[in-house]
């Protein structure tokens, strides 16, 4: 049985045939038997007319289809398993550009009722214990009064009103706001007091 012809020789043989080189010259140039040349030409022409691709051509076509088709679609088209397609195209230069379908993401189901924020209870303020101090008993910080001493009531500051005296020093006198005297009376009394004090100083 004759050894199978290498693919490189078949390719060169067909190129020479399509260039118009005679079968006899092809056989002599490629060192192939004339009958073998005729048989190869006949077989390749029939395969081309029937649309039958070689295994390598099929793999190339698969790689080209993978640019626009998913692995499942190519598997269905060529009736070849997905694993086999992945195996024959794993080292192909077009592999980085193969089509990869985007995963379908299911929309998240949002709760119709929005979660109400949990309100933290306000801490209850502790009531300060009121300590009743017995005034008859001396406490720390107390001052003991002498026999002739007494505690005066706190002075209550009444609201005041200002009355200008219209003197050379721009004196302003403050009197109780409920003072019934009018400003002129207040000025007159103040001037009398000033004159008396000056007379006393002159004596």
Steps between C-alpha positions, in 0.01 A plus 500: 500500500642837396581752773250791529607824336585784733266798520776736388551301178123488433478876549794565265360250249164677483663843475701383197186343351303828532798686348456289185800271545450160339462189715815346348713802595341503848588131548861561391543819709354353820642150447151351513358223281292635211198285598521636854492856365191422295327334797575788737382763250182306438429455871569862596290640215208274599532599864499868406193459277314311776587768752685249718763667715816342631535455874730803524263713294213393725693606811575838339132546418407407859746759633354768272145412608603525867565871446125563471339182637493339842652159571154340511400651164820380328456155655147477359610625155783249450347223714818479704522488878586816690802333658641403159449854363679645802783252452561573130483880549694534828824606325340697216623862464139625483408345837532826702235655273249211526144604578407478866132550581434725796345325799133579554453677827171458674355826633505523875163474665443814700278482803183696439495617857807703580666397819417747771800611702497368851467785743715470807315585821619821657681439827293615795668770701557404856346743745755652729436428861413823684685515826324711763758667718411576857599866548528455874789259454838633388615370163838507335571850365254677731611808695389540859352844569594702803233630741501853358503381133202443276442392142371776276251410226634486146483831323255508212625704205220703350512597134640849440453779248760757396446877526765730342597805712615714203803631687856556376600147601205334322390341825231234482298416811333160542172491692242227564279442202188551714621844623203739460710814458540639153854547357500875569420449869776243525748744343395784733547289811835374373624860434393610851696210651804588290488866611470401867792262475714774340409747780593241762835449333564878491441541874 
